[in-house]
């Protein structure tokens, strides 16, 4: 029965939408990668998207459970986040979403 329950369990996505000060996206990207590299338990992957030719972006981080993100908030992570905050024009808009559909590509036959 636990296999069936695991099948029904959905991932969660933490989404942050923000804009960095002019020319600061690259510095923020490096800090984002550094912060994400501190994650372990429940971490399922992360993406940082940049709107072309702007300093606006969207960060998406996937978790097994919402609580996993809080459990991964270490002192090291918090220090990196504090270093990143001054790069934003204003604090990013953040939300949690439940992943209700996931479509992955079907491998092509050789």
C-alpha positions in Angstrom: 0.0 0.0 0.0 2.9 2.4 0.6 3.9 2.2 -3.1 0.4 3.4 -4.0 0.6 6.3 -1.4 4.0 7.3 -2.8 2.5 7.3 -6.3 -0.2 9.8 -5.1 2.3 12.1 -3.3 3.1 15.2 -5.3 6.3 17.3 -5.3 6.2 20.9 -4.3 7.7 23.9 -6.1 9.0 27.0 -4.4 8.9 29.9 -6.9 10.5 33.3 -6.5 9.9 36.0 -9.1 12.1 39.1 -8.9 14.3 41.7 -10.6 17.9 42.5 -9.8 19.6 45.8 -10.0 21.0 46.6 -13.4 24.0 44.3 -14.2 23.6 42.2 -11.1 22.0 39.1 -12.5 25.3 37.2 -13.0 26.4 37.9 -9.4 23.0 36.7 -8.2 23.2 33.6 -10.4 26.4 32.6 -8.8 25.0 33.1 -5.3 21.8 31.1 -6.3 23.9 28.2 -7.4 26.0 28.4 -4.2 22.8 28.5 -2.0 21.1 25.6 -3.9 24.2 23.5 -3.6 23.7 23.5 0.2 20.4 21.6 -0.1 20.1 17.9 0.6 17.1 16.1 2.2 14.0 16.3 0.0 15.6 18.5 -2.7 14.5 17.5 -6.2 16.2 20.1 -8.4 16.2 23.8 -9.2 16.0 26.1 -12.2 16.9 29.8 -12.5 15.3 31.5 -15.5 16.3 34.8 -16.9 14.1 37.0 -19.1 16.4 37.7 -22.1 18.2 41.0 -22.1 16.9 42.0 -18.6 17.8 41.5 -15.0 14.4 39.9 -14.3 14.2 36.2 -13.4 12.3 33.3 -11.9 13.8 30.7 -9.5 12.0 27.4 -9.2 13.1 24.8 -6.6 11.5 21.4 -6.3 11.0 19.6 -3.0 9.5 16.3 -1.9 7.5 18.2 0.9 7.0 21.8 1.8 8.7 21.2 5.1 11.9 20.0 3.4 12.8 23.6 2.4 12.6 24.8 6.1 14.8 21.8 7.1 17.4 22.9 4.5 17.7 26.5 5.8 21.1 26.3 7.3 23.3 29.1 8.6 25.4 28.7 5.4 22.3 29.1 3.2 21.0 32.1 5.2 24.4 33.8 4.9 24.3 33.4 1.1 20.7 34.6 0.9 21.6 37.7 3.0 24.5 38.4 0.6 22.0 38.1 -2.4 19.2 40.4 -0.9 21.0 43.7 -1.7 21.1 42.7 -5.4 17.3 42.9 -5.7 15.4 46.0 -6.8 12.8 45.0 -4.2 12.2 41.7 -2.4 11.1 38.9 -4.8 7.5 37.6 -4.8 7.6 34.0 -3.4 5.0 31.2 -3.4 4.7 27.5 -2.9 2.9 25.4 -5.5 1.9 21.7 -5.5 3.1 20.0 -8.7 0.0 18.4 -10.0 1.2 17.3 -13.5 4.7 16.3 -14.5 5.4 15.4 -18.2 8.8 14.0 -19.1 10.0 13.3 -22.6 9.8 9.7 -23.9 13.2 8.4 -25.0 13.5 7.9 -28.7 14.1 4.3 -29.9 17.5 3.9 -31.5 
